[in-house]
């Protein structure tokens, strides 16, 4: 579960909250929509926090070996 699932939960929650006008006995569709949107936002924040260390881009480590230079290394 990650970014796509959280966006799906937010979208379904928004549809239930603002687009559905039907009523169901014993359950409030608007409340279910709000709950789904809150869960979607929490999942989105958690997935962004979890994946933040891996999204820093490419980090190259340059190791310099003096054997590959033409001149003597500085000491």
N, C-alpha and C positions, 0 to 999 in steps of 0.2 A: 504494500500500500504506500503510495507516494503522492507525487504531484498530481497525476491524472485522477486518482481516486478522490483526492480532496476537492479538485475542481468539479468532479461529477457530483459529489455530495452537496457542494454549494449550489450547483445548478438545480439539482432535484429539490433541494430545500427552498430555493427561491421560487420555483414553479409551484410547489405546494403552498407557500406563503402568499404569493400575490396573484397567481394565475388561476388557481382552482377555486371555483365558487360553490362546488357541491358540498353537501354536509353528510357526514357519516355518524350514525348513532353510536355514542359512547366514546368517540375520539375526535379531537380537534385537529384537522389537517393543517391549520395554520401553526399550531404548536409543534406538530411533528416537523413542519418545514423549518421553523426556527431552530429546533434541536439539530436537524441535519446540517443547517448552515453553520451553527456553532461548532459542531464536530468537524465539519470540513475545514473551517478556518484553523482550528486547533491542529488538525492533521497536517495542514499546509505549513504552519509555523514549525511543527516538530520535524517535518521532512526537510525543511530548509535549514534548520539548525543541525540536523543529522548529516546532511550532505555538504554543509559549508566547508569542512576541512578538505574535501576532495575537489572543491570547485575553485581552488585558488589558481588554477591554470598550470601550465607546465613549468616546472622548476628544474633547471639543469644544474648539475654539479660539475664544475670544471676543476679537474685535478691536473696540476702542472708537474710534469716529471722533467727534471733538468737534463736527463739523458737525451731528450729529443730536441734540445736547443743547440744552436751552432756555437754559442759561446759558453763560458763557464758561468755557473750560477753565482749570484751575489751572496756573500756570507757575512 
